[in-house]
Amino acid sequence: MCSSLASVLRSRQAVLGVALAVSSGRARATTTDLPVALEWQAPPECYSADTIRAELARITRVRPGRTPAKLNVRGRIELEAGEYRLSLTVERNGDVLERHLASGECRALGREVTLVVALAFGEGVELVEDESGTEPKGDPTQAQNPQPEPPKRESTAAAASAQSAANGKQDDAAEGRRAAVFAGGGVLLRALPSVAGELFVGAELGWRRAWLAPELDILPGVHQPLERGVDARFDGLGGGLSLCLGQPVSTVLLAACATPGVMAVRGRSSGATESGSAVAPWYTAGIGISGTWPARGLIGVRLGAALLVSLNQPRFVVEGLGVAHEIPRLVPSFTSSIVLRF
């Protein structure tokens, strides 16, 4: 969660009750349309996208001489086990705010969405109290799916603000942690005499924007025919510990990683007068980039590329034939994997 956008929301929520009390005696100025790109999915008994826009116009106004930043808002409410669950993402100038809340009353979540979006505009938009103090009118879902009247409260907006403030710290702490496992495959170019397949499994532990990723790698066997009917075979087993930094961009999590590692590479020859076998350590350091879609959720698909630098260059020699293979200084790799998040 971006700290600048979250701090704006928390500071605005702390003074919301005072702002509404002061503004209740004022006549409301003409409100301009707020720059909001809204993507919304919810059951019929919940707030619709039109209702949210109408509520924003009802409780906000643009300060004189200010131009609000455009917000990109994506929200979804799902009914699970008799409880409504809200997932909300608000983007402003590259900053991202996310909320995940649950309630037994769907329309209460709709009011929460309206308040969070209104506060996300920052200082250019102020909150005002609607003089009628009523729920939005003209929502077609109301007639089709009437809801029981909720208990009266001192202020709907103030109650939603208190709920958001109480849940904010819990959401920040929960969303800051990161735990996942992944598995996949790829190719290494030039590491072995021909293109080498790669299989790997690993885990991710840390925080949402920075994490460590221990990994186990296997290089299946690659054959290389040599002179005089000699056949060479190479394979490898190793691992690494990557340090990664991530940044969500829309629905994709982009990451850059430093990837040190070590692998035991084995070379075997057969067909000569005597067969031979040797194992050499291969030390690497490198950088990698990846993209994981979607950025959140239980399962993600990841594509990655890396450039490995050989800190040593193992060389395999067959007696009587000379050098069979030497690992080069630079080794590119390309991978794909499945990520399972907890």
The 8 nearest C-alpha neighbors of each residue, nearest first, counted from 0:
[[1, 96, 95, 2, 97, 5, 171, 174],
 [0, 2, 95, 94, 3, 4, 96, 5],
 [1, 3, 5, 4, 6, 0, 94, 96],
 [4, 2, 6, 5, 1, 7, 94, 8],
 [3, 5, 7, 6, 2, 1, 94, 8],
 [4, 6, 2, 8, 7, 3, 1, 9],
 [7, 5, 9, 3, 8, 4, 2, 10],
 [8, 6, 4, 10, 5, 9, 11, 121],
 [7, 9, 5, 11, 6, 10, 118, 12],
 [8, 10, 12, 6, 11, 7, 5, 13],
 [11, 9, 13, 7, 12, 8, 6, 14],
 [12, 10, 8, 13, 9, 14, 15, 7],
 [11, 13, 15, 9, 10, 14, 160, 8],
 [14, 12, 10, 11, 15, 9, 16, 164],
 [15, 13, 17, 12, 11, 16, 18, 10],
 [14, 16, 12, 18, 17, 13, 11, 19],
 [15, 17, 19, 18, 14, 157, 20, 13],
 [18, 16, 20, 14, 19, 15, 21, 22],
 [19, 17, 15, 21, 20, 16, 22, 14],
 [18, 20, 22, 16, 21, 17, 128, 127],
 [19, 21, 17, 23, 18, 22, 16, 24],
 [22, 20, 18, 19, 23, 17, 24, 25],
 [21, 23, 19, 25, 24, 20, 127, 18],
 [24, 22, 20, 128, 25, 21, 19, 130],
 [25, 23, 22, 21, 26, 20, 130, 128],
 [26, 24, 22, 23, 27, 21, 127, 28],
 [25, 27, 28, 24, 23, 22, 130, 127],
 [26, 28, 25, 29, 127, 129, 30, 60],
 [29, 27, 30, 26, 60, 25, 61, 31],
 [28, 30, 31, 27, 60, 61, 26, 56],
 [31, 29, 60, 28, 61, 32, 56, 59],
 [32, 30, 33, 29, 61, 60, 56, 34],
 [31, 33, 34, 30, 56, 35, 61, 60],
 [32, 34, 35, 31, 67, 56, 69, 61],
 [35, 33, 69, 70, 32, 36, 68, 67],
 [34, 36, 70, 69, 33, 37, 71, 72],
 [37, 35, 71, 72, 70, 34, 38, 69],
 [36, 38, 72, 35, 73, 39, 71, 48],
 [39, 37, 73, 72, 74, 36, 40, 48],
 [38, 40, 74, 75, 48, 73, 37, 41],
 [41, 39, 75, 76, 74, 38, 42, 47],
 [40, 42, 76, 75, 45, 43, 77, 39],
 [41, 43, 44, 45, 76, 77, 40, 78],
 [44, 42, 45, 140, 41, 144, 47, 46],
 [43, 45, 144, 42, 140, 46, 105, 141],
 [46, 44, 105, 106, 43, 42, 41, 47],
 [45, 47, 109, 50, 106, 51, 48, 44],
 [46, 48, 50, 49, 45, 51, 41, 39],
 [47, 49, 51, 50, 39, 52, 46, 37],
 [50, 48, 52, 47, 51, 53, 138, 46],
 [51, 49, 53, 47, 48, 52, 46, 54],
 [50, 52, 54, 48, 53, 49, 113, 55],
 [53, 51, 55, 49, 54, 50, 56, 48],
 [52, 54, 50, 56, 51, 55, 49, 57],
 [53, 55, 57, 51, 56, 52, 50, 58],
 [56, 54, 52, 57, 53, 58, 59, 113],
 [55, 57, 53, 54, 59, 58, 52, 30],
 [58, 56, 54, 55, 59, 53, 129, 127],
 [57, 59, 127, 55, 126, 128, 56, 129],
 [60, 58, 126, 127, 56, 125, 55, 57],
 [59, 61, 30, 125, 124, 62, 126, 31],
 [60, 62, 124, 123, 125, 63, 30, 31],
 [61, 63, 65, 124, 123, 64, 60, 125],
 [64, 62, 65, 61, 123, 66, 60, 124],
 [63, 65, 62, 66, 61, 123, 67, 124],
 [66, 64, 123, 62, 63, 67, 61, 124],
 [65, 67, 123, 68, 64, 61, 62, 124],
 [68, 66, 123, 120, 65, 69, 124, 34],
 [67, 69, 70, 120, 66, 91, 34, 92],
 [68, 70, 34, 35, 91, 67, 71, 92],
 [71, 69, 35, 91, 90, 72, 36, 34],
 [70, 72, 36, 90, 89, 35, 37, 91],
 [71, 73, 89, 37, 88, 36, 70, 38],
 [74, 72, 38, 88, 87, 39, 37, 89],
 [73, 75, 87, 39, 86, 38, 88, 40],
 [74, 76, 40, 86, 41, 85, 39, 77],
 [77, 75, 85, 41, 84, 40, 83, 86],
 [78, 76, 84, 83, 79, 41, 75, 85],
 [77, 79, 83, 82, 81, 84, 80, 76],
 [80, 78, 82, 81, 77, 83, 84, 76],
 [81, 79, 82, 78, 83, 84, 77, 103],
 [80, 82, 79, 78, 83, 103, 102, 84],
 [83, 81, 103, 79, 80, 78, 102, 84],
 [82, 84, 78, 102, 101, 77, 103, 105],
 [85, 83, 101, 77, 76, 100, 78, 82],
 [84, 86, 76, 100, 99, 75, 101, 87],
 [87, 85, 99, 75, 74, 98, 76, 84],
 [86, 88, 74, 98, 97, 73, 85, 99],
 [89, 87, 97, 73, 96, 72, 74, 98],
 [88, 90, 72, 96, 95, 71, 97, 73],
 [91, 89, 95, 71, 94, 70, 93, 96],
 [92, 90, 70, 94, 93, 69, 95, 89],
 [91, 93, 94, 90, 68, 69, 70, 95],
 [92, 94, 91, 90, 95, 248, 1, 249],
 [95, 93, 91, 90, 1, 92, 4, 96],
 [96, 94, 90, 1, 89, 0, 93, 91],
 [95, 97, 89, 0, 88, 1, 90, 5],
 [98, 96, 88, 87, 89, 0, 95, 99],
 [97, 99, 87, 86, 100, 88, 96, 170],
 [100, 98, 86, 85, 87, 97, 101, 170],
 [101, 99, 85, 84, 98, 86, 102, 108],
 [100, 102, 84, 83, 85, 82, 99, 103],
 [103, 101, 104, 83, 82, 105, 84, 108],
 [102, 104, 82, 83, 105, 101, 81, 107],
 [105, 103, 102, 107, 106, 83, 108, 82],
 [104, 106, 45, 108, 107, 83, 103, 109],
 [105, 107, 109, 108, 45, 104, 46, 110],
 [106, 108, 110, 109, 105, 104, 111, 102],
 [109, 107, 111, 106, 105, 110, 112, 102],
 [108, 110, 106, 112, 111, 107, 46, 113],
 [111, 109, 113, 107, 108, 112, 114, 106],
 [110, 112, 108, 114, 109, 113, 159, 115],
 [113, 111, 109, 115, 110, 114, 116, 108],
 [112, 114, 110, 116, 111, 115, 51, 55],
 [113, 115, 117, 111, 112, 116, 118, 110],
 [114, 116, 112, 118, 117, 113, 119, 111],
 [117, 115, 119, 113, 118, 114, 112, 120],
 [116, 118, 114, 119, 115, 120, 113, 55],
 [119, 117, 115, 120, 116, 8, 121, 114],
 [118, 120, 116, 121, 117, 8, 115, 4],
 [121, 119, 118, 117, 124, 67, 123, 68],
 [122, 120, 119, 123, 118, 124, 7, 8],
 [121, 123, 124, 120, 125, 62, 67, 7],
 [122, 124, 67, 65, 121, 62, 61, 66],
 [125, 123, 61, 122, 62, 60, 120, 121],
 [126, 124, 60, 59, 61, 62, 127, 123],
 [127, 125, 59, 58, 60, 124, 128, 19],
 [128, 126, 58, 59, 22, 19, 129, 125],
 [127, 129, 23, 19, 58, 130, 22, 126],
 [128, 130, 132, 131, 58, 57, 127, 23],
 [131, 129, 132, 128, 23, 133, 27, 26],
 [130, 132, 133, 129, 128, 134, 135, 57],
 [131, 133, 129, 130, 134, 128, 154, 155],
 [134, 132, 131, 135, 129, 136, 130, 155],
 [133, 135, 136, 132, 54, 131, 155, 110],
 [136, 134, 54, 133, 137, 50, 53, 138],
 [137, 135, 138, 134, 50, 133, 141, 53],
 [136, 138, 139, 135, 141, 50, 140, 142],
 [137, 139, 140, 136, 141, 50, 135, 49],
 [140, 138, 141, 142, 137, 143, 144, 47],
 [141, 139, 143, 138, 142, 144, 43, 44],
 [142, 140, 145, 144, 139, 143, 138, 44],
 [141, 143, 140, 144, 139, 145, 138, 137],
 [144, 142, 140, 141, 145, 139, 44, 43],
 [143, 145, 141, 44, 142, 140, 146, 43],
 [146, 144, 141, 142, 143, 147, 44, 140],
 [147, 145, 144, 148, 141, 44, 149, 106],
 [146, 148, 149, 145, 150, 104, 144, 141],
 [147, 149, 146, 150, 151, 145, 134, 106],
 [150, 148, 147, 151, 146, 152, 104, 107],
 [151, 149, 152, 148, 147, 153, 155, 154],
 [152, 150, 149, 153, 154, 148, 155, 158],
 [151, 153, 154, 155, 150, 158, 149, 157],
 [152, 154, 155, 151, 157, 158, 156, 150],
 [153, 155, 157, 152, 156, 158, 151, 159],
 [156, 154, 158, 157, 159, 152, 153, 110],
 [155, 157, 159, 158, 154, 160, 114, 110],
 [156, 158, 160, 154, 159, 155, 16, 161],
 [159, 157, 161, 155, 160, 156, 154, 162],
 [160, 158, 162, 156, 161, 157, 111, 163],
 [159, 161, 157, 163, 158, 162, 12, 156],
 [162, 160, 158, 164, 159, 163, 165, 157],
 [161, 163, 159, 165, 160, 164, 166, 158],
 [164, 162, 160, 166, 161, 165, 167, 159],
 [163, 165, 161, 167, 162, 166, 160, 9],
 [166, 164, 162, 163, 167, 161, 168, 169],
 [165, 167, 163, 169, 164, 168, 170, 162],
 [168, 166, 164, 170, 169, 163, 165, 171],
 [167, 169, 171, 170, 166, 172, 165, 164],
 [168, 170, 166, 172, 167, 171, 173, 165],
 [169, 171, 167, 173, 168, 172, 174, 166],
 [172, 170, 168, 174, 169, 173, 175, 167],
 [173, 171, 175, 169, 170, 174, 168, 176],
 [174, 172, 170, 175, 171, 176, 169, 168],
 [175, 173, 171, 176, 172, 170, 207, 177],
 [176, 174, 207, 172, 206, 173, 171, 177],
 [175, 177, 206, 174, 207, 173, 205, 172],
 [176, 178, 206, 205, 207, 204, 175, 179],
 [179, 177, 204, 203, 341, 340, 205, 176],
 [180, 178, 340, 203, 339, 202, 341, 177],
 [181, 179, 202, 339, 201, 338, 203, 340],
 [180, 182, 338, 201, 337, 200, 202, 339],
 [183, 181, 200, 336, 337, 199, 201, 338],
 [182, 184, 336, 199, 335, 198, 337, 200],
 [185, 183, 198, 197, 334, 335, 199, 336],
 [184, 186, 334, 197, 333, 196, 335, 198],
 [185, 187, 196, 197, 195, 333, 332, 188],
 [188, 186, 332, 195, 190, 194, 331, 196],
 [187, 189, 194, 331, 190, 330, 332, 186],
 [190, 188, 191, 330, 192, 194, 193, 187],
 [189, 191, 326, 188, 330, 187, 327, 192],
 [190, 192, 189, 193, 195, 194, 326, 233],
 [193, 191, 189, 324, 223, 190, 194, 221],
 [194, 192, 191, 195, 189, 221, 188, 223],
 [195, 193, 188, 187, 189, 186, 191, 196],
 [196, 194, 187, 186, 193, 191, 197, 188],
 [195, 197, 186, 185, 218, 219, 187, 194],
 [196, 198, 218, 185, 184, 186, 217, 195],
 [199, 197, 184, 217, 216, 183, 218, 185],
 [198, 200, 216, 215, 183, 182, 184, 217],
 [201, 199, 182, 215, 181, 214, 183, 216],
 [202, 200, 214, 181, 213, 180, 215, 182],
 [201, 203, 180, 212, 179, 213, 181, 204],
 [204, 202, 212, 179, 178, 211, 180, 210],
 [205, 203, 178, 211, 210, 177, 212, 202],
 [206, 204, 210, 177, 176, 211, 209, 178],
 [207, 205, 176, 177, 209, 175, 210, 208],
 [206, 208, 175, 177, 176, 209, 174, 205],
 [207, 209, 245, 244, 206, 246, 210, 175],
 [210, 208, 244, 206, 243, 207, 245, 205],
 [209, 211, 205, 243, 204, 206, 242, 203],
 [210, 212, 242, 204, 241, 203, 205, 243],
 [211, 213, 203, 241, 202, 240, 214, 242],
 [214, 212, 240, 201, 239, 202, 241, 211],
 [213, 215, 201, 238, 239, 200, 240, 212],
 [214, 216, 238, 199, 200, 237, 201, 239],
 [217, 215, 199, 238, 237, 198, 236, 214],
 [216, 218, 236, 198, 197, 235, 199, 219],
 [217, 219, 235, 197, 234, 196, 236, 220],
 [220, 218, 234, 217, 196, 221, 235, 197],
 [219, 221, 234, 233, 232, 218, 222, 235],
 [220, 222, 233, 232, 234, 219, 195, 223],
 [223, 221, 232, 231, 233, 220, 224, 230],
 [222, 224, 231, 230, 232, 225, 192, 221],
 [225, 223, 230, 231, 229, 222, 226, 228],
 [226, 224, 229, 230, 223, 228, 227, 231],
 [225, 227, 228, 229, 224, 320, 230, 271],
 [228, 226, 229, 225, 271, 270, 320, 230],
 [229, 227, 226, 270, 225, 230, 271, 224],
 [228, 230, 270, 225, 271, 227, 269, 226],
 [229, 231, 224, 269, 225, 268, 223, 270],
 [232, 230, 268, 223, 267, 222, 224, 269],
 [231, 233, 222, 267, 221, 266, 223, 220],
 [232, 234, 266, 221, 220, 265, 267, 222],
 [235, 233, 220, 218, 219, 265, 264, 221],
 [236, 234, 264, 218, 263, 217, 265, 262],
 [235, 237, 217, 263, 262, 216, 218, 264],
 [238, 236, 262, 216, 261, 263, 215, 217],
 [237, 239, 215, 216, 214, 260, 261, 262],
 [238, 240, 260, 214, 259, 213, 261, 241],
 [239, 241, 213, 212, 259, 214, 258, 260],
 [242, 240, 258, 212, 257, 211, 256, 243],
 [241, 243, 211, 257, 256, 210, 212, 240],
 [242, 244, 256, 210, 255, 209, 241, 211],
 [243, 245, 209, 254, 255, 208, 256, 210],
 [246, 244, 254, 208, 253, 209, 252, 243],
 [245, 247, 253, 252, 254, 208, 248, 244],
 [248, 246, 252, 251, 253, 249, 294, 245],
 [249, 247, 251, 250, 252, 246, 253, 294],
 [248, 250, 251, 247, 252, 294, 90, 293],
 [251, 249, 294, 293, 248, 292, 252, 247],
 [252, 250, 294, 292, 248, 293, 291, 249],
 [253, 251, 247, 294, 291, 290, 246, 248],
 [252, 254, 290, 246, 245, 289, 247, 251],
 [255, 253, 245, 289, 244, 288, 246, 243],
 [254, 256, 288, 244, 243, 287, 245, 289],
 [257, 255, 243, 287, 242, 286, 258, 241],
 [256, 258, 286, 242, 241, 285, 243, 287],
 [257, 259, 241, 285, 286, 284, 256, 260],
 [260, 258, 284, 283, 239, 285, 240, 241],
 [261, 259, 239, 283, 238, 282, 284, 258],
 [260, 262, 282, 281, 237, 238, 283, 239],
 [263, 261, 237, 281, 236, 280, 264, 238],
 [262, 264, 280, 236, 235, 279, 237, 281],
 [265, 263, 235, 279, 278, 234, 262, 280],
 [266, 264, 278, 234, 233, 277, 235, 279],
 [265, 267, 233, 277, 276, 232, 278, 264],
 [268, 266, 276, 232, 231, 275, 233, 277],
 [267, 269, 231, 275, 274, 230, 232, 276],
 [270, 268, 274, 230, 271, 229, 231, 267],
 [269, 271, 229, 228, 230, 272, 274, 268],
 [272, 270, 273, 229, 269, 274, 228, 268],
 [271, 273, 270, 274, 269, 229, 275, 318],
 [272, 274, 271, 275, 269, 270, 268, 318],
 [275, 273, 269, 268, 271, 270, 272, 276],
 [274, 276, 268, 267, 273, 269, 277, 317],
 [275, 277, 267, 266, 268, 278, 274, 265],
 [278, 276, 266, 265, 267, 279, 275, 315],
 [279, 277, 265, 264, 266, 263, 280, 276],
 [278, 280, 264, 263, 313, 265, 281, 277],
 [281, 279, 263, 262, 264, 282, 261, 278],
 [280, 282, 262, 261, 263, 311, 313, 279],
 [283, 281, 261, 310, 311, 309, 260, 280],
 [284, 282, 309, 260, 310, 308, 259, 261],
 [285, 283, 259, 308, 307, 258, 260, 309],
 [284, 286, 307, 258, 306, 308, 257, 259],
 [285, 287, 257, 258, 305, 256, 306, 307],
 [286, 288, 305, 256, 304, 255, 306, 257],
 [289, 287, 255, 304, 254, 303, 256, 305],
 [288, 290, 303, 254, 302, 253, 304, 255],
 [289, 291, 253, 301, 302, 252, 251, 254],
 [292, 290, 301, 252, 300, 251, 293, 294],
 [293, 291, 251, 294, 299, 300, 250, 301],
 [292, 294, 250, 251, 295, 299, 291, 296],
 [293, 295, 252, 251, 292, 250, 291, 247],
 [296, 294, 293, 297, 299, 250, 292, 298],
 [297, 295, 298, 293, 294, 340, 299, 339],
 [296, 298, 340, 339, 341, 299, 295, 338],
 [299, 297, 339, 338, 296, 340, 300, 337],
 [298, 300, 338, 292, 293, 337, 291, 301],
 [301, 299, 337, 292, 291, 336, 338, 302],
 [300, 302, 291, 336, 290, 335, 337, 299],
 [303, 301, 335, 289, 290, 334, 291, 336],
 [304, 302, 289, 334, 288, 333, 335, 290],
 [303, 305, 333, 287, 288, 332, 334, 289],
 [306, 304, 287, 332, 286, 331, 307, 288],
 [305, 307, 331, 285, 286, 330, 332, 287],
 [308, 306, 285, 330, 284, 329, 331, 283],
 [307, 309, 329, 284, 283, 285, 328, 310],
 [310, 308, 283, 328, 311, 282, 312, 329],
 [309, 311, 282, 283, 308, 312, 284, 328],
 [312, 310, 309, 282, 313, 281, 283, 328],
 [311, 313, 326, 309, 327, 314, 325, 328],
 [314, 312, 326, 325, 279, 311, 281, 315],
 [313, 315, 325, 324, 312, 316, 326, 322],
 [316, 314, 324, 323, 322, 325, 313, 266],
 [315, 317, 322, 321, 323, 318, 314, 324],
 [318, 316, 321, 320, 319, 323, 322, 315],
 [319, 317, 320, 321, 316, 322, 275, 271],
 [318, 320, 321, 317, 316, 271, 322, 227],
 [321, 319, 317, 318, 322, 226, 316, 323],
 [322, 320, 316, 317, 319, 318, 323, 315],
 [321, 323, 316, 324, 315, 317, 320, 314],
 [322, 324, 316, 315, 317, 321, 325, 320],
 [325, 323, 315, 322, 314, 192, 326, 316],
 [324, 326, 314, 313, 327, 315, 312, 323],
 [325, 327, 312, 190, 313, 314, 324, 191],
 [328, 326, 329, 325, 312, 190, 330, 189],
 [327, 329, 309, 308, 312, 330, 326, 310],
 [330, 328, 308, 327, 307, 309, 331, 306],
 [329, 331, 307, 306, 188, 190, 189, 308],
 [332, 330, 306, 188, 305, 307, 187, 329],
 [333, 331, 187, 305, 186, 304, 188, 306],
 [334, 332, 304, 185, 186, 303, 305, 187],
 [335, 333, 185, 303, 184, 302, 304, 186],
 [336, 334, 302, 301, 183, 184, 185, 303],
 [335, 337, 183, 301, 182, 300, 184, 338],
 [336, 338, 300, 181, 182, 299, 301, 183],
 [337, 339, 181, 299, 298, 180, 300, 340],
 [338, 340, 298, 180, 179, 297, 181, 299],
 [341, 339, 179, 297, 178, 298, 338, 180],
 [340, 178, 179, 297, 339, 177, 180, 296]]
